[in-house]
Amino acid sequence: MKRLAGVFVLTLSIIASGAAQGRPEIEVNDTMVSPESITSTQDGTVFFGSITKGTIYRAAPGAARAEAWIQPGSTGLMNVLGVFADERANTLWVCSSATGGRGGAPVVGETALRAYDLRSAAAKGVYPFPGGGLCNDIAVAPDGTTYVTDTTGGRILRLKPGASALEVWAMDPLLAVIDGIALLADGSVYANTFTTGRLLRVPVRPDGSAGSPVQLETSQPLVRPDGLRSVGRNTLLQAEGEGRVDEVTINGNRAEVRVLREGLTGATAVTLVGDTAYVLVERLKAVAVPYSMPK
């Protein structure tokens, strides 16, 4: 991480029109932030969380400064990785990871999926990981089912609408070191694996259970694939730790990878605001990359 006079800066480089105009950078008036995941709402509000502090930061539409929005304190936030804004449910889903409680009992700070009101920041729910693990990233299906990745456990967990607890939905050797997750119009769950560079499809059976994971053939190797977001019926945006942001188009068991931009050192996450993809790089910057959604 880099320190700049006690202030960490998320730089939004202006290389695109539209949503990027008027917001050349977002300054975070805090130290040791180390954000890992980024999400946004349709109005251009951007959220990210701190691995080191467990704080959730928010930048209002067009704002040049991101302010602390949810403090760890009594909310129990620990190391924050994945964040996902679910506007339909007025919920900000947050991955908070730490060691599990004694005897398996839920405790403040336990690895959990947490829910907050997207407008007021009020806590809405805490869903501990069964058996512990590392909560990494989140995706929500059209029916409101929430899927979350467990990187150390090689699992996908599921929270059904109205449920009070997470359940193990998929567990397979192919899911080892699972990271990003997203859903497409075919109803399947897509995920990548950080160290092995796999892109996987996990079918959702008619009864809602998980089918066997299928490793997709990619048009080029993926190197430390991380954040994953759906942007079209069969299209994903993906950040690669190698320093790239990609458009990934799924056609059967093949994934066509189109590099949108390279040289983004340590890219960890991506979110789409209008015609701009904001890519979190070096855990300090969100770089603006122009992008047109597929028709």
N, C-alpha and C positions, 0 to 999 in steps of 0.2 A: 504494500500500500504506500501511497505518497501523501505527505503532509504539506499543505500549503498555508503557511502562516496561521496554523491552528484551525483552518477551515477546509473542509473537504468539499470539492466542487463536482457536481454532475454537469459536465459540459454538453450542451445540445448544439452540436455544430450545424450551422445553417447552410445546408447544401440542397435544401428542398424548399418548395413553395408551400402554400397552404398552411397546415397545422404548425409547421416549424417556424413560420414568420413571427417575429416579436418575442421569441424565446430562445436567444442564443445560448443561454446557460441557466442552470438552476443551481444556486448556491445552497449548500447545507451548512447551516451555522452550528456545526458540531464536529467533534473529533472522533477518530476511530470508528467510523460508521460502517464501512465494508458492506455495502448492499450486495445481494446476490440474485435477487429476483425482482422483476418489474411487471406492473400491470396497469391498466388504464380503463377509464370509462369513456363513453361516446362523446362527452363534452370536453375531453382533453385533460381531465384530472389524472395525475400520475401518482402511483403509490409504489413504495418499495420498503423493504425491511432490513434491519441491521443484524448481521450474523454476530457481531461482537457485543452489541448493546441490547438487542431484543426490542428495539424501538421501531415503530412503524412511522414512516415519513410520508407527507402528502404535499404535492405541488398543485395548487389550484390552476384551472385553465389559464394559460398565458402567464402564470406567475414566474418570477425570476428567482424565487427562493422557496425551497422546500422546508417546511416546518415539521417538527416532531408532532405527531398526531395522536398516537397511542403509545403511552409509556409502559414499560414492563411492569413495575410496581406490583400492585395487587392483581393485575390481569394474568400474571403467571407466565408471560412471554419470556422465552430464553433465547436460544440461537434461532433467528428467523431466517428461513430460506424461502420457500415458495410463497407467493402472494397471488391471489386471483380474485378479480372483481366480478361478482355475479350480480348484474344489475336487475335481472328479473326477480331475484330473491332479496334484493337490497342487502346483499351480504358481501363482506370482504373475508374471504377464506385465507387463513394464515397457517403455514407450517412452522411449528415451534418445537425444537428438538433439544433434548437433554437426556440424562440417564433416567431410567424408570424408577418408580417408587419401590420401597421395601415390600417384599412379599407380593409384588404385583399391584399394590393398592395405588389408586390415582393420587398424585400429590401435585402441589403447585410447582410448575417447572417441568413436569413430566413431558416426554415426547407426545405431542398431540396435534390434531387438527383443531384449530380454533376459529370461531365465527364472530364477526363484529358487524354492527349496523354500518352500512356503507355511507350513511349520511351523518349520524350522530357519534359514531365510534363506540357506542355502547356494546358491551359483551353480550353475545347471544347464545353461545354454547361452547363447550369443551368436550372433545372426543379423543380420549387417550388411545394411543396405539397399543393394540393387544400384543403383549410380549416385548414392548419397546421397539426400538429401531431408529431410523433417521427419516423424518418427514421431509420430503424434498420438493414436490411440486403437485399441482392440483388442476383438475379439469372438471367441468360440470356438463352433464348431458341435458338435452332438451327437456327431459321429464323431471329434471331436478336432482337426479342421482349424482352424487359427488364422488369422484375417483381421486385417489391420492397415492403417490409413489413412496415406497419404503426402500431407500437405497441400500442400506446394510442388510436388510432382510430379503431383498430380491422379490418383493411382493407389490401387488396393487391392492389397496384396501378400498372398500366401498361404504358410502353412507347413503342409505335410501332416504327419500323424502319422509320426514316425520320420525325417522329412527333415532334412538337415543345412544347408539353405539356403532362404532366402525366394525366391519367384518372383513375377513380376508377373502378377497374376490379371486385373485389369481396368484399363483406361486409356481415358478418354473425355473430351471437352471438358466434358460435364455434371458430371464429377467435380472440376472445378477448385475449389480451396480446400476440399476434402473434410475433414470433421472427425469427427463421431461416427459410430459403426457398431454394428450389432446384427443379430441373426438372429431370425426368427420361425418359427412352426410350419410355414409353407408351404415352408420350406427356402431362401427367398431371403435375400439380404443387403440390409439397409437402411442408408442413410447420409444424412447431411445435409451441406450446404455452408455454411460460416460466413458469408461476405460476401454471397452471392447468395440465401441463405435457401431453398435447394431441399431437398426430401425426395425421395430416390430409392430405387427398388427395383432391385437387380441380380439377375436370376434365376440360379440355379445349374443348368446343363444336366445331363442324366443322366451325362455323362462327367466332370462336375466343373468344366468350363470355365464362364466367365462369359458370360451373355447380354448383350444390349444394355441399358444403364441406362434405366429408365422414370421420368420425373419425375411424381410424384403430385400431384394437385390437393388442396391443403390448405383446410380450411374457414375459415382465417384466415391472414394472412401470418405467416411466421416471421422473426424479427429476430435475427440472429447466433446461430442454433441451434448448440449445442455438444454437451455430453455426451449420450449416447443409451444407454438400457438397455432390454432386453426384460423384460416383467413378465407376459405372458400370451400366449396363442396368436397373437393378432393385435394386441397392445397394447404400446406403448412408453412409457417415461418420457423426457422431454427437458428439458434446461435451455436457456434462451435468455438470451443476454447482455443482452437488453432488460430482463431482470429478472423473468422468469417461469419457472415449472416447469409442464410440460404433461403430460397424458395424451393419447397419440396412438393412435387406433384405426384400423386399416387395413381398408378394405373395397374390394376391387378396386383401382382406380386412384385412389381417393379416401381422404384421411386426415382423420378428424374430430379436431379439436384442442380439448381441454377444458382450460382454464387451472385449475390447482389452487391456485396462489397467485401474486400479483403483488408488485411492490415489492422483489424480491430482487436488489439492485443487482449487476450483473456476474456473474450466475449462469453457472457454467462446467461443472458436472457434477452428477450425481445418482446415488444408489445406494439400494436398498431393503433395509431391515432390519425384518422382521416387518411391522407395519402403519404403518411410518414411512418416508417418503422423506427422506433427508438430502441437502440441496442445498448445494453449495459456492458461496458468494457472496463477492464482493469479494476473492477469493483469500485470505480470512482466516477465513471462517465457514462452518460447515455447519449450515444451519437445518432444523429438524425440521418436516415437513409431514405431517399424517395422510393415509393413503392405504389404500384397500381394493382388493385385486386383483380384476379381473373374474373372474367364474365361467365 
